[in-house]
Amino acid sequence: AAAALVVTAIDYGQTRCIAQKCGGQDWWESNPMLGRKPTLSKVNAYFVAAPILTYLVLDNISSENRSLALKVILALEVGLVAHNYSLGIRTSF
């Protein structure tokens, strides 16, 4: 859970960078819940709500399913962060 949260925090920083057009780049966001060109306030709201909602869901499923869900979340986040990094998207806080 801690590893997934850390990688999600990195994703948050990268998504903030996308919203702020860091380095003068005009990247687009792939998360359909945020839209291609999210505002910084939308990014902030999403990354406050997402971990809370994830916790609430994970708290209500079996430990076996919780473990699997955390592994899936971690794998997805690592893949997204690595892809963003390969594009030159860094974190911005």
Phi and psi in degrees as GROMACS dihedral restraints (atoms count N, CA, C in turn):
[ dihedral_restraints ]
;  ai    aj    ak    al  type     phi  dphi    fc
    3     4     5     6     1   -64.4    20    10
    4     5     6     7     1   -42.1    20    10
    6     7     8     9     1   -63.3    20    10
    7     8     9    10     1   -42.9    20    10
    9    10    11    12     1   -62.7    20    10
   10    11    12    13     1   -39.1    20    10
   12    13    14    15     1   -67.6    20    10
   13    14    15    16     1   -39.8    20    10
   15    16    17    18     1   -63.3    20    10
   16    17    18    19     1   -47.1    20    10
   18    19    20    21     1   -67.1    20    10
   19    20    21    22     1   -34.2    20    10
   21    22    23    24     1   -64.2    20    10
   22    23    24    25     1   -37.7    20    10
   24    25    26    27     1   -63.9    20    10
   25    26    27    28     1   -38.3    20    10
   27    28    29    30     1   -65.5    20    10
   28    29    30    31     1   -42.6    20    10
   30    31    32    33     1   -59.1    20    10
   31    32    33    34     1   -40.7    20    10
   33    34    35    36     1   -58.8    20    10
   34    35    36    37     1   -47.2    20    10
   36    37    38    39     1   -62.1    20    10
   37    38    39    40     1   -40.4    20    10
   39    40    41    42     1   -66.9    20    10
   40    41    42    43     1   -38.8    20    10
   42    43    44    45     1   -67.8    20    10
   43    44    45    46     1   -35.8    20    10
   45    46    47    48     1   -61.6    20    10
   46    47    48    49     1   -40.3    20    10
   48    49    50    51     1   -61.8    20    10
   49    50    51    52     1   -42.2    20    10
   51    52    53    54     1   -60.6    20    10
   52    53    54    55     1   -45.9    20    10
   54    55    56    57     1   -65.0    20    10
   55    56    57    58     1   -33.1    20    10
   57    58    59    60     1   -91.7    20    10
   58    59    60    61     1    -0.9    20    10
   60    61    62    63     1    54.7    20    10
   61    62    63    64     1    51.4    20    10
   63    64    65    66     1   -55.1    20    10
   64    65    66    67     1   139.8    20    10
   66    67    68    69     1    66.7    20    10
   67    68    69    70     1    16.0    20    10
   69    70    71    72     1    75.1    20    10
   70    71    72    73     1     6.6    20    10
   72    73    74    75     1   -82.4    20    10
   73    74    75    76     1   151.7    20    10
   75    76    77    78     1  -117.4    20    10
   76    77    78    79     1    68.9    20    10
   78    79    80    81     1   -76.6    20    10
   79    80    81    82     1   166.3    20    10
   81    82    83    84     1  -123.3    20    10
   82    83    84    85     1   150.9    20    10
   84    85    86    87     1   -87.1    20    10
   85    86    87    88     1   140.0    20    10
   87    88    89    90     1   -97.8    20    10
   88    89    90    91     1    -8.1    20    10
   90    91    92    93     1   -76.8    20    10
   91    92    93    94     1   113.7    20    10
   93    94    95    96     1   -63.5    20    10
   94    95    96    97     1   -21.7    20    10
   96    97    98    99     1   -72.0    20    10
   97    98    99   100     1   -24.5    20    10
   99   100   101   102     1   -96.3    20    10
  100   101   102   103     1   -24.1    20    10
  102   103   104   105     1    85.2    20    10
  103   104   105   106     1   164.5    20    10
  105   106   107   108     1   -64.5    20    10
  106   107   108   109     1   -35.1    20    10
  108   109   110   111     1  -127.3    20    10
  109   110   111   112     1    73.1    20    10
  111   112   113   114     1   -73.4    20    10
  112   113   114   115     1   151.3    20    10
  114   115   116   117     1   -79.8    20    10
  115   116   117   118     1   160.6    20    10
  117   118   119   120     1   -62.3    20    10
  118   119   120   121     1   -37.8    20    10
  120   121   122   123     1   -67.3    20    10
  121   122   123   124     1   -35.4    20    10
  123   124   125   126     1   -68.1    20    10
  124   125   126   127     1   -41.0    20    10
  126   127   128   129     1   -61.6    20    10
  127   128   129   130     1   -46.8    20    10
  129   130   131   132     1   -60.6    20    10
  130   131   132   133     1   -45.5    20    10
  132   133   134   135     1   -62.8    20    10
  133   134   135   136     1   -42.9    20    10
  135   136   137   138     1   -61.1    20    10
  136   137   138   139     1   -47.1    20    10
  138   139   140   141     1   -78.7    20    10
  139   140   141   142     1    -7.1    20    10
  141   142   143   144     1   -85.0    20    10
  142   143   144   145     1   -44.2    20    10
  144   145   146   147     1   -74.6    20    10
  145   146   147   148     1   -39.9    20    10
  147   148   149   150     1   -58.0    20    10
  148   149   150   151     1   -48.8    20    10
  150   151   152   153     1   -65.0    20    10
  151   152   153   154     1   -33.9    20    10
  153   154   155   156     1   -66.9    20    10
  154   155   156   157     1   -46.6    20    10
  156   157   158   159     1   -65.0    20    10
  157   158   159   160     1   -39.4    20    10
  159   160   161   162     1   -60.9    20    10
  160   161   162   163     1   -44.8    20    10
  162   163   164   165     1   -59.5    20    10
  163   164   165   166     1   -45.8    20    10
  165   166   167   168     1   -61.5    20    10
  166   167   168   169     1   -40.1    20    10
  168   169   170   171     1   -68.1    20    10
  169   170   171   172     1   -49.4    20    10
  171   172   173   174     1   -63.7    20    10
  172   173   174   175     1   -30.5    20    10
  174   175   176   177     1   -69.5    20    10
  175   176   177   178     1   -16.8    20    10
  177   178   179   180     1  -110.1    20    10
  178   179   180   181     1    16.9    20    10
  180   181   182   183     1  -123.2    20    10
  181   182   183   184     1   164.5    20    10
  183   184   185   186     1   -62.3    20    10
  184   185   186   187     1   156.0    20    10
  186   187   188   189     1   -62.5    20    10
  187   188   189   190     1   -33.5    20    10
  189   190   191   192     1   -64.8    20    10
  190   191   192   193     1   -46.8    20    10
  192   193   194   195     1   -68.7    20    10
  193   194   195   196     1   -34.1    20    10
  195   196   197   198     1   -62.5    20    10
  196   197   198   199     1   -44.6    20    10
  198   199   200   201     1   -61.4    20    10
  199   200   201   202     1   -44.6    20    10
  201   202   203   204     1   -63.0    20    10
  202   203   204   205     1   -44.6    20    10
  204   205   206   207     1   -61.3    20    10
  205   206   207   208     1   -41.4    20    10
  207   208   209   210     1   -65.1    20    10
  208   209   210   211     1   -37.8    20    10
  210   211   212   213     1   -65.1    20    10
  211   212   213   214     1   -41.2    20    10
  213   214   215   216     1   -65.2    20    10
  214   215   216   217     1   -45.4    20    10
  216   217   218   219     1   -59.1    20    10
  217   218   219   220     1   -46.7    20    10
  219   220   221   222     1   -61.5    20    10
  220   221   222   223     1   -46.0    20    10
  222   223   224   225     1   -61.9    20    10
  223   224   225   226     1   -44.1    20    10
  225   226   227   228     1   -63.3    20    10
  226   227   228   229     1   -46.6    20    10
  228   229   230   231     1   -64.1    20    10
  229   230   231   232     1   -42.3    20    10
  231   232   233   234     1   -61.8    20    10
  232   233   234   235     1   -43.4    20    10
  234   235   236   237     1   -61.5    20    10
  235   236   237   238     1   -44.2    20    10
  237   238   239   240     1   -66.0    20    10
  238   239   240   241     1   -44.9    20    10
  240   241   242   243     1   -63.2    20    10
  241   242   243   244     1   -43.7    20    10
  243   244   245   246     1   -63.3    20    10
  244   245   246   247     1   -42.3    20    10
  246   247   248   249     1   -62.0    20    10
  247   248   249   250     1   -48.2    20    10
  249   250   251   252     1   -58.7    20    10
  250   251   252   253     1   -43.7    20    10
  252   253   254   255     1   -61.8    20    10
  253   254   255   256     1   -39.9    20    10
  255   256   257   258     1   -65.0    20    10
  256   257   258   259     1   -24.2    20    10
  258   259   260   261     1   -83.1    20    10
  259   260   261   262     1    -9.6    20    10
  261   262   263   264     1    97.5    20    10
  262   263   264   265     1     8.5    20    10
  264   265   266   267     1   -82.3    20    10
  265   266   267   268     1   118.9    20    10
  267   268   269   270     1  -105.8    20    10
  268   269   270   271     1   179.2    20    10
  270   271   272   273     1   -88.0    20    10
  271   272   273   274     1   150.2    20    10
  273   274   275   276     1  -141.2    20    10
  274   275   276   277     1   116.2    20    10
